[in-house]
Amino acid sequence: MINEHYRRMLEGRSVIRAISERATARRAEIGERNVFDFSLGNPSVPTTPGFTEAMLDLYEHEPAVKLHSYSPSIGLPEFREAVAHSLNRRFGMDYTANHIYPTSGATAALAHAFRAVTAPGSEIITFAPFFPEYKPYSEAAGLKLTVLPCNPDDFQIDFDALEQAMNANVQAVLINTPNNPSGVVYSAATLKRLGELLEAKQRYYGHSIFLISDEPYREITFDGIEQPYPSKFYANTLSCYSFSKSLSLPGERIGYVAVNPAADESDIFIPLFTQISRATGHNCPSSSIQRACARVIDQTADLAVYERNMDLLYTALHELGFEVVRPGGTFYIFPKALEDDAVAFCEKAMDYDLFMVPGDSFGMPGYVRLAYCLDTSKVEAAIPVLKRFVTEQYMQ
Amino acid sequence: MINEHYRRMLEGRSVIRAISERATARRAEIGERNVFDFSLGNPSVPTTPGFTEAMLDLYEHEPAVKLHSYSPSIGLPEFREAVAHSLNRRFGMDYTANHIYPTSGATAALAHAFRAVTAPGSEIITFAPFFPEYKPYSEAAGLKLTVLPCNPDDFQIDFDALEQAMNANVQAVLINTPNNPSGVVYSAATLKRLGELLEAKQRYYGHSIFLISDEPYREITFDGIEQPYPSKFYANTLSCYSFSKSLSLPGERIGYVAVNPAADESDIFIPLFTQISRATGHNCPSSSIQRACARVIDQTADLAVYERNMDLLYTALHELGFEVVRPGGTFYIFPKALEDDAVAFCEKAMDYDLFMVPGDSFGMPGYVRLAYCLDTSKVEAAIPVLKRFVTEQYMQ
C-alpha cells in the first residue's frame, strides 16, 4: 500500500517551486522579456571550458571499459586526492583522500553527514534564514531541527541565542556560509567564536558536537573577500560541498563530504558513509564526471556576473528605501519587505511580473529572497519595474 | 557522536568484496594471467559506440548552461519519454513519461520502490538465491525480509512455499530475473502463476501487494530466449532497472523505476518518489548522461561474450560432475559445490587461484557463484585449472 508518510509529504509543496512555475506560466503568456524571475537559484553561466575539454578528452581517449567501470564504493582515488590537495593548498588543511567522500551533490553530502553524527531523536541547530530543505532532510534522519534567529543587522550568528539553546541532546550544528538566502559570509570572528563555543559545550556535555558546514557557494564571494574555511576553526567539522555553483554543473550532481582529519574518530567516517549509502540507496557520482572534476579541481566558471548583478540590485534596493544587508556572496539578496506580510508583498510584485520568494519559507517572515543568477541585462531591465512597483504600491 | 547503527553495520563486511580483494592481492603477487577471478559482477565489455558518440556530440554541440542545468526533480522529459516508448515497443506496455522515474542506478530504484509501497514494520518476500544487498536495503526501509526457497532443480519459484508464507503483513514481493546469482530466467508460466497468486492474495487480504521487479540483467539472456516482462503479468508492478549491464555503464549510475500504468494509484508514484528522494538525499542521475542514454535507449553493448563464456563454463562444470542448472541469462552460474560446506570448497579453490563466492551470502549454502564477465580467453584458461582443482581435491 502507498506509504502514508510520503503521501503526507506531498502536501508540503515547495513555495519556491510554486512561484517559479507561476513565472514560467507567465513567460508563456507574455514572453520571456517581460517577466522578471528572481525565484530560482539555477546558475546562469556556462561551466569552465576546462570541464568540457576534460570530458571530451576522457570520452575520446579513455578505453570505455575503464572509464565507465564501477568506482570503489568510496569513490575514485584521483577525485578524492584532487579534492584533498586542493583544500589543503587553499585552506592550509591536511586532508588525505581518506577524508573525502564523493556524493551526488550537496543534498547527498548533507544526508550522509546528518546520519553519521546523529541518531534519531537528537537535535540539530541551524540559524535563520535557512535553506528550506533542511527541514525534510532533518526529519528524514529522525532529527529535531531547531532554528535560531540571527543578528538581523548583519545576518551573523546570534551567540546569545545559541548559548541558551544548547543542551545535552544537541549533536550537531548546521551552518551555510555563504548563505542562501541572506548572502552573508560568516566572518573569521564569527567562525572563531562558534568554534570556541562548541569546544566549551563539548567539554561541558562530555560528548562530541559536530559542525556540519554546507558550502555550495564557497567560491561565490564579493568585494574581494574570501569565505574563511569553517573547518579551520573547529576540528569536529564535516564540510559538505557541491560543484553545482562553482563549476556551474547543477545537473551533473557531484559533490563531497570532507572530514576534518582532527575530528574525533576521523578515520571511521569514510567506511561509515559507505554504510549510510547502502541504507539510503545512494551511489557514487558518475565515474566520468568524477574524473573530469578532478582535472579542473581549482577552476571555476566565470562567476563575476553574480557580483555585477548584486551591485546593481543592492544599489537599487537601497535607493528605494529597503532595509537590506549587502551580500558577501552567493547569488541571493534578502531585503526586508515593505510591509509586514512578505507573502502579500510578493503577491503584489507578481502583478508587475516580478517574481520573488517570501522569507517565510526561509524561517524569516517579513523578508524576501531575490535570486540574481541571471544575465545582467535582465537585472538592468528589472530595476525600473521594481521602482514602479514600489512607487505605485508603497509610496502613494 | 558517531551513529551506533551504522557503526555496527561496518562489522557485516561483504563476502564478495573480501574475496575480490584476495584475488586482487594475489594478482599483485603472481600476475594477472595466473589468477582466475570469478568473484565480481563487473561488466567486461565496452559500452556501445553510440553512447560515446552521443556524449561527444552533447559536449561538443550543446550550450553548456542548457546541458548541465538542473533537471526537474522528476528527471528530464526526453529520458523519461525514451524509456516509456522503448518499454512500450518491446513489451506492449502503455507507459507514458509520467510512469518513469530516473534513479542513480538500480540501488536507488529499489530504495524508492521499497519505500513507496511499504511502511516500516511490513514484510517483504524474496526468493533464494538472492542478491545479498537486499538485506541491508530492506532493513534500512524498516522491513522484515523473508527469504523463501526456490525449486533447486530449475531455480523457478516454489509456489507452495510462497502460498504458505503469505500473510496480511506482506506488502511486497521482490523478484530478480534474470537472477543474480543463479542465472535463472523466470518463465512466462512462472510469472503468470505469480501474478495470479498475488491477485488472489490482494483480494483475500483486501489491500494492494506490490511486485518489485529488479531487472538489471533484462537484456542478457541466452539460447535465443528473451526475458518475459514481469509487469506484463501483474498490474501492481514496479520495474527497477539499471543501464549498468546492458550498456556497460556501471560507474555512470543510471537507472529508473517504471510504474505499471494499471497499478493502484499509479499517478501518485512519481510525485511520491520525489518525496522519497528528498528524504534519502537522492538526486536525479547526471543530466548529460540521461540525455545520452535517451539517444541510445534501444542499444546494448555487445553482450555475446557472456553467452560464449556461459557455454564454456556450463559444459566444463557439467562434465566435471557438478550439479548445475544451465543459466538462461546474466553473467553468473551457480553450481552446487562438491562438498556440503561451500565456504570450505571456495577456500580450497583459492589454493588454485580460482576465486568464487560461496552461496551462503546468497541464501543458498552449499552452492557457489561464478561471475564470468571476463574475456573468453580467461575462461578458457581457467577450465584446466578448475579440472585440476576438482580432480586433486574431490576425485582421489
Interface residues (C-beta under 8 A of the other chain):
Chain A: M1 I2 N3 E4 H5 Y6 R7 M9 L10 N42 P43 S44 V45 P46 T47 T52 M55 L56 Y59 E60 P63 A64 V65 L67 H68 S69 Y70 S71 T103 S104 G105 T107 A108 A109 L110 A111 H112 R115 A116 V117 T118 A119 E133 P136 Y137 E139 A140 Q171 H207 S208 S248 L249 P250 G251 E252 R253 D264 E265 I268 P271 L272 Q275 I276 R278 A279 T280 G281 H282 N283 C284 P285 S286 S287 S288 I289
Chain B: M1 I2 N3 E4 H5 Y6 R7 M9 L10 N42 P43 S44 V45 P46 T47 T52 M55 L56 Y59 E60 P63 A64 V65 L67 H68 S69 Y70 S71 T103 S104 G105 T107 A108 A109 L110 A111 H112 R115 A116 V117 T118 A119 E133 P136 Y137 E139 A140 Q171 H207 S208 S248 L249 P250 G251 E252 R253 D264 E265 I268 P271 L272 Q275 I276 R278 A279 T280 G281 H282 N283 C284 P285 S286 S287 S288 I289
